[in-house]
Amino acid sequence: MVLAHLAGIKIFATGGLGGVHRGGQVSMDISADLTELGRTPVTVISSGCKSFLDISRTLEYLETQGVGVGTFADGRDGSVEFPAFWTRDSGIRSPTIISDEREAAAITYAQSTLGLSSGLLFANPIPARFSVTKSQMDAIMAQAVLDAETSCSAGSDVTPFILARIRELTGGQSVIANRALVEANVVRGTKVACELAKLQTSPAASHKGKSSASINNTLFTARKPFRDETASTESFLPNSLKVEEQQADVFVAGSLAIDLACDFIPTRRGESKSPELQTSNPAKITQGLGGVGQNVASAIQYLGTTVQLCSVVGDDAAGKTAKSMLMAKGLSSSAVVEKSSCRTAQYVAVNDARKDLVLAMADMAALEGKHSEMHTVWKPHLNRHMPKWLVVDANWDFCTLKEWFKYGREAKVRIAFEPVSVAKARRLFTPAVSDDFELGILPDHGLSLATPNSAELESMHTAAHEAGFFDRDDWWQIIDALGLPSFGSTDKFMSMTDRQIVALGIPQQSVKLLPFIPTVLTKLGEGGVLMTQVMKPGDDRLTSRKHSQYLLSRADIDHPTIGGVYMRLFRPAEIVPEEDVVSVNGAGDTFLGIVIAGLTKENPKSLIELIDIAQQGSVMTLKSKEAVSPEIGKLKGLL
């Protein structure tokens, strides 16, 4: 407030205000901003003060300090209550009601003409759709205050403890509400400032002979009732804050991490291109925003498709950095939950001189364990947006993975699975612990698409075999229905791919996973991408001469849901010279993001066309220092 006043800023929009703490009449624990507002002539617009404070005594103290207090009507008639931050009502009547921004500006202007040194407080209630009910908030607050007392928190430690406890008790809902009220206050403050500027430049403002009473009569005429305009305030917000209110076509549930890339630098000619183990090595180390989920979401966003990232970060410096960097990229952080009980995910990649991955260390524990936010934050977001696609990466633990699949199926969205790593790829085929977590099979499959690399594909296949998924009767029924040849399949696979790919078992493994995942896109690095897909009856490819060489099998003509199997090897769009490769870590995530962005279009191109475009984007990322190259935005027109 002091700095705003010194800079000549009249309107100061913020989230909330401090206040008199409960028992403040004994402890004298009173926030310093109340005293400052009593001696600094600025108008503060906030959502009141938090309800764990003594709101009644706070208003009395502000009156003692000579601070005028009012609350915006916000579409309500009659008397209104002073808001209590997360909730619109506090049970305490507001001293004054302000009808709209024009009246707020007039009060501010009138006070400035009187030469008073005290400020004004205009309370702007949180938008109704984000407000927590007073009864709910009272119960949560009582528990948080009780926990603070039993924890022996005192002095300046009380407020941080209570805020953290409220965040936990609301399952992160208080964070979403907090962001919404800050945005609403910024919008309201901007409008008040605009109205004030009009008054300051009006003829009445420069008429020296006119009394303050006549000026006030001029200012308060022709008032219009104020309506809640929060639904139409996006034009006032920066892009990073608009995303939350947009309808998201894609949800990405996965990791958000701080990435460190360590690229080995040989110091002598002829030296090995790989770093030496059990000692330090010279390297170029760069830091950036990463995480598989974030990478995929960024790729989708660069291509102009609206996307919502759902993830977890710790309540630590790395988490705050990650969220700030995320918003700077134009991605919403409304579904990124901060938890004090975990560390923000970090990923350290050690690459050789060719930029190929030698070893990686990943601390993704933030996504492990049970998350109450699934029910309080992510599921409500999913149901509200009803996206076309849900992308889930395997950094989640088994139970959370299956919950994502379950709620995705309930919302009737198509689901893509990114296996992430050899170890985590196995999680998909962990034996179900309940019927609710049963992995669906054609035609009632839960997953539509998976994008493993060859090692992850083998891991998924092995896990499915060990867990008995290939012994299920319904799996055998689908395999039989695919119409696969009973002999000569190896020769068929080699004619459609190549000898090395068949020797690794890649076509065979992908076919065996088709009953659970009807489209498998296996990333083969310099070998390209192998597409293995179940076709539906009536698919044009079944009767096309152009596609006949890629038809692995045909189902019975009268089968209701299966037409056959399509297998095609796509060679790389470009072989990138070793010296041009900057990083390989985000190429696969870029590929998946482009494919999904293309599939969400109103009239999407075929997957065959999208794979070619996605490979071009992967090449751009290989040449970029970013985890996902912003240059892929140039491919938007091809989608």
N, C-alpha and C positions, 0 to 999 in steps of 0.2 A: 504494500500500500504506500509506503514511504517513497519507494522508487517511482511508482506510478505518478504520485503527486509531483515529485521533482521533475518528471518528464512531461508534465502537463496533461496527463491522461486522466480523464474524469470518470470513466466507467471501467470498473475492474471486475471481470467475470471469473469465477472460480468454482470449485466443487462444493465445499461446505465451509462452515465457519466454526471456530472453536467456541467455547462457552464456559459456564460455571459448572464444575464437576459436582457430582452428587456428594453431598456433605461439604460443599465448598464454603458454607457459612461458618464451618468450624476450621477446615483445613486451609481456607483461603486459596484453594487451587482454582485459579481463574486464568483462562487462556489469554496470552498477551495481546492477541489480535483484537479483543474487545476494547482494551485500553487504547490501542493504537487507532482504532476506528473513531474513538471519541475525540481524537486530536488531529486527525488527518482528513481533509475535505475531499474524499473520493466516494463514489457510489459503488458499493459492493453488491454484486448479484450472485447469490449462492442458493443452494437448495436447503437453506436453514442450517440447523446444526444436528449432529447425530444424537439419537434418542437415548444413548447411555449417559448423556449430559443432563443437567437439570435445566430444562428448557424454560420453565417459568422464571427461575431466578436469573437465567441468561437475559431474558427480555427486560426484567427489572433493572439489571446492571446496565444494559445498553441505554435504558431511559435515564438512569443516573448520569451516564456519560454524555447525555445530550444527543444520542444517535437516533434519528428517525427510522422507524421500522415499518415496513409494509409488505404485503404478500400479493403476488399477481393472482387475479381471479381465475385465470386459465380456464375460461368457459363456464365457471360456476356462478350461480346467483346467490344473493344473500351473504351471510357471514361466512368466512372461510377460516380454516385453522392454519396456524404457522406450521410449515412442513418440517418433517424430521428426517431429512436426507433421503433414506431409502424408501420412505413411505410419505404419501401426500398429507397425512393427517397426524397430528401429535396430541389431540385432545385439548389444545390450548389455542384460544381464539387469537387471531392476528390483530395487532393494534390498528392497522389500516389496511384497506383493500385497494389495490391498484388495478385499474381496468385494462390498461394496455401499455405498450411501449411509449406512446405519445404522452400519456399522463406521467409515466416514470421520468421521461426527459424533462417535462415541465417542472416537476418537483425539484429535480436536480438543478435546473436552470434558476428556479426561484431561490433556492438556498444559496446559490453562488452569488446572486445579486445582493444578498443580505450580509455577505462577508463573514459568515460563520466558519469556524475552524473545525467543526465536527463533521463526520461523514454520515452516509445513509446506508441502510441495509435493505435491499429489496429481495425478498425470498421468492424463488421460482420453483414451484413444486416439480418433482420428477415426473416425466411423462407417464400418463396413466397406465400405459401398456407395460411399463417396466416396474411399476410401483409394487412393493411388497405390502400386503395388508397390515393394518396396525396391530391386529391381534397376533399375527404370525411374528411380526417384528418385536412385539413386546415380550413374547415367550423366548425368542432367540436372544434378545438383549438381556433378559433376566438370567439366562443360563451363562452368557458370556461374562456378565458382571460378577456372578457367583464364582465362576472359574477363576476370574482375576483376583478375587478376594482370597480364595483358597490357595492360589499360587504365590501369595505374598508379594504380588507386584505392587510397586509404590512409585509415586512421583511421575517422572516422565516415561516410565516403563508401562504404565497402566493402559494408555491409549493404544500403543502398538499391539499389546497383548490382546486387548478386546477386539481390535479390528481383525487380527489374524484368526481369532476364535470365531468371529462372525462369518468370515470367509469359509471356514471349515463347516460350520453349522448349516450354512445355506448352500453348501455344495458348489460354491463358486458363483451362485446367483447374485450375491452382493457386488461382485466385481463387474458383472454385466450391467447391473443397475447403476453402479458408480460411473461407468463409461457413458451410459446413456444420459445421465443427468448433467455430466460435464459438457457433453455436446449440446444439450438443450440450453444450458446456461450461456455457452459461447454464442449460440444463435440469438438468444434473447438479448445478451449484452451488446451484440453487434447492431441489432435493430434499435435499441435505446440510444446507442452512440450516434447512429444516423439521424434519429429524430432530434437529438440534442444539437447536432451540427446545423440542422435546419433552423433551429431556434436562435442559435448564436449568430447566424448570418441573416436573420430576418430583419425587416425594417424596425420592428418593435425593439429588437435588441440594441439597435444603435440610436434609438430616440431618447436623448438624455432627459428631456423634460417630462416624460411620461412616468407616472407613479408606478411603484411595484404592484399596487393593487390592480391598476388598469392593465398592466402587462399580464398579470395572472388571469384576469378575466378573458383576455384574448387567447391565452394558451389553453384554457380548459373548455373551450367551446367545441361543438361538433364532434364529440367523442363517439367512437363506434365500439360496440361490445367486442371484446377480444375472444377469438376462437383458438382452440388448440391447433397450432400450425406445425407441430413437430413432424407430421407426416410429409410435409413439403419443404423441409429446411435443408435438403441436401445441397442446394446451390450455394449455401453459405459455408459448407464444410470442405476441407482439403480432401483430396482423393483417398488418402489413407484412412479417413474417418467415414467415407461414404460407403465403403464396401460392405459394412455390416448390414446396411439397410437394403442392399440389392438382393434380388432373388438369385441364389446360387444354383447354377446348372450342375455343378460337380461338388461333392464333398470329398475331401481327402483326410483320412484318419491315419495319422502316422507321426513320425518323429520330427521334432524341430530341435536342431542342435547347433552348437558352435563347432565348426570344422577347422582342423589344423592339417595342412598338407605339407609333408616333409619330403622334398625332392632331392635325392642323393646327387652330389656333384663330385665326380671323379677328379682327383688332383693330379694324376699322372697319366700320360698317354699309354694306352694299352692296359690300363687298370680295369678290373672287372666293373661292369656296369651296375652291379648290385652292391648294396651296402654290406659291410662286414658285421657279423653278429658278435654280440658280447663286448662291444666297444662303441665309442662315439664315432660318428661319421659326419663329414662336412655336408651341409644341405642348405637348400633355400626353403624357408618355412613361411607359409602364408596362412592367415586366418580369414575365415568367412562364415557366412550363414549357410548351414547345411541341414542334414537330416533328410532321409528319403522322402518323407511326407512333404516337407517344405520344398524340396527340389521338384517333385511332381507338381505341386500346387503352383510354383513359380512358372514352370513351363506352360501350364494351362492358362495362367493369367497373362503371360506374354502374348498368347495367341488370341486374346480378346474374349475368352470365355470366363464367365463369373465363377468363382471358386471360393470355398470356405475350408480353411484348414482347422482340423480338430486335433489338439495335441496338449502336452503337459510340459511345463518348465518349473524349475525350482524357484523359490522366493529368494533368489540370490542375484549377485551382480551379473552372472552369465545369462540368467533368465531375463533380466530387464534389458540387457543388451540385445538378446535375441528378439524380444518383442518389439523393441525400437527399430531394429533393422528390418523386421518383417513389415511393420507399418510404413517404413520409408520406401519399401518396394511396392506399396499400394495394396498389400494383402491385409485383410481384416484379422485382428487378434482376438475377436470377441469370443471365439470358441477355444482359445489357448488358455488353459487354466494354470494359474500359479499355485504351487503347493509348497508349504514350508517343510513338509516331511520328505522332500526328495531333492536331488541335485539336478540341475539342468543338464540335459544330454550333451555329451561331447564326443567327437569322433576324430581320431588321429590316424592319418594314412601315411605310411612310409612307402615311398615309390622309388623305383630304381632310376637310373639315368635316362631310360626310355619313357619315363612317367608311368610305367606299368606298376600296379600294386604289388608290393612284396609282403607287406604285413599291415594290418589295421588293428587298432585298439578302439573299442566302442564302449562308452559308458552310457547305456540306454536304460538304466534302471528306473528312470522316471516313468517309463511306460509299463513297467512291471507291476504286478499286484492288482488288487481290486480297486476300481475307481468309482466312487459314488457319483462322480460327475457324469457318468454314462446316463444316469436317469435324470439328473437335475440340470444338466447343461447340453450334452450332445444329442440325446434322443429328442428333447424338445426342439433343438435347432433343426434336426433332420426332418421331423414331422412338419415344422413350419415351412421349410424351404421346398420339401419334396423334390430333390434334385433328380436329374436323369441318370447320373452315375455316382457310385460310391467307390472310392479307391481306398483299400486298406493295406497297410504294409505290415510285415511280420514282426516289427519291433514290439508289438503288444504281446502280453502273455496269452496263453492258450484260452483262458476263460474270457478275457476281454475281446480277443479275436472273434470268438464264437458269438459274443453278444453283438458285436458290430454286424456280423452276418445275419443274425436273427432279426435285428431291428431294420437292417437294410431290406430283408425279404418282406417284413411287415409293411414297410413303406413302399414296396413294389418298385424298387430301384435296381438297376443292374449293378453288379459288383465286380470289381477288378481286384486281383490279388497280386501284390509285389512281394516276392519271397525274401528279399533283402540279403540273406547270407545262407551258407550251407547249413549252419546250425539252426537258424530260425525258420528256414523253409520247412523243417520237419513239423513245426507246430500245427500246420494245417491238418495233418493226419494223426494228431493225437487222439487216442480212443475217447469217444464222447463220454462225459460224466453224467449226462442226463439226456432224455429224449429231446429236450429243447435245443440241445447243441448238436443234434445229429447233422452230419454233413450231407446235404441233399444230393440227389442223383437224377440224371435226365429221366423224364422231362421236368421234374420238380427240383432242379439243381439250384443251389444258392449262388454259386459263382458263375460268372459269364466268361471271364478272361483271366489269364495269368501270364506273367512275363518273366519266367526264370532264366538265368543263364544255364549253361550245360551242367555245371556242378550243382546248382540249386535244383535243377530238374532231377538229377540222379538222387539227391537227398530226399526230395518229395516222394519219388518212386519207392525208394528203400523204406521210408517211414510208412507209406501206405501198405507195402507188402508185410512189414513186420507187425503192423497193427491189425492185419487181417482184412483190410478194405477190399482186397482182390479175392477174398473168399465169400463175399456177400452174394446172395442169390440175385439181388437186383443188379449188381455189377455184371454178373455173367449174362443176364438177360439183355443188357444194353450192348455188351461186347458181341453177342451173337447177332443182335439186330443190325450192327454196323456193316455186316456182310463182308468181313475181312477174309482174304483167301486163306485156306487151311494149309497150303504149302506154297513154296516159292516166294514167301513174303520178303526174305532177305534180298533177293534179286530185284524185287519191286522197289524196296526202300532205296537200294543203291542207284537205280535208274532215276529216282526222283530227287536224290540228294547226292552223296558221294561216299566213297568207301570208308574214309576216316570217320565221318559222322555216324555211319551205320556201325562201325567197329566200337564206337563209344556207347552205342545203344540208345542214342538220342531219339530216333524216330519210334523205336519200340516203346520206350518209356512214355513218350508223349501220348501215344495211342492208348496206352493202358490208363492214363489219367483222364481221358476224354469223357467218360461217364460222369465224372465229378466236375470237370472244367471243360466245357465244349469248345473253347478256343484256347490253345496254348501257343504262345509266341516265344520260342526259345532263342535267346540272344547268344550268338556264337562268336562275338568279337569280330576278328578279321574274316571269319567264315560267313558273316551275314546274319540272317534271321530265318529260322525254320517255322513256318506257319502250319499248324495241324488243327483242323477244325471239323466239327460235325456239321454237315449241311442239313437243312430242313427239306422235307418233300417239296418239290416244285422249284427248288433253287435253280436259277438259270444256268449255273455252271454244270449241272448234271446233263444238259443237252447241248452244251457249247463245244464246238470243235476246238476253239482256242484254249479251253481249259481241260480238255480230255486227258492231256498228259499228266495233270496234277490230281486226277481222281484215283485215290488209293482203293476205294471200294464203293459199291452201291448197295443200298439196303433194298429189301423187298419193296416192290412198287406200291404195295398197299399198306406199308407201315405208316401209322398216323403221325409220328413225330420225327422220324429219322429218314434222311435221304441218302446219306453216304458220308465218306470221309475225304476231305480235301487236304492235300499235303503239298507244300511248295517251299522251295528254298530261295530266298531273296539274297543275292550277293550284295556286298556293301555298296553304298552309293559312291564311295570314294575310299581308296586306300591312302590314309594320311601318312606322309613321311614321318619317321621317328622324330626328326628335329622340329616338326610342326606341332607335335602333340604337347599340349600344356598340362592337361589333366584328364584322366579317364574316369574319375570318380562319379561324375554326374551324367555320363553319356546314356546309361540305361534308364535313368529316371527321366531324362529328356525324351527319350523314345516313348516311354509309356505316357507321359504328359501330352505329347503331340497326338498320339493315337486316340486318347480319351477326348481331347479337345475337338478332334475331327468327328468323333462319333456322336457328339452332343449337338451337332448342327441340325438345323431344321430338315434339310435334305442332305444327309451325310454321304460322302463318297464311300466307295467300297473299302473294306479293310485292306484289300490288295493295294489300292492307291495310297491309302494312309500309311502303310508300312514304308513305301518308298519315300514319302514326305518326311516321316519320322526319322528315317536313316539320314536324311540330309541334315535334319536338326541335330542329330547325335554328332555328326561331323563338326558342326559349328561349336558344340560344347567341347569336343576334344581339343579344339584350337583356342579355347577361351580360358582365362584365369578364373572365371566365375564357375560356381557349381553347375549352373545352367546358363548358357549364353543368352543374353538379351537379344542377340542377333536373330534368334529363332522367330521373333516377331515379324520378320520379313516374309515368313512362310504363311502368314495369316491368309493372304489372298489365294493360296493354293488349296486351302481347306474348303 
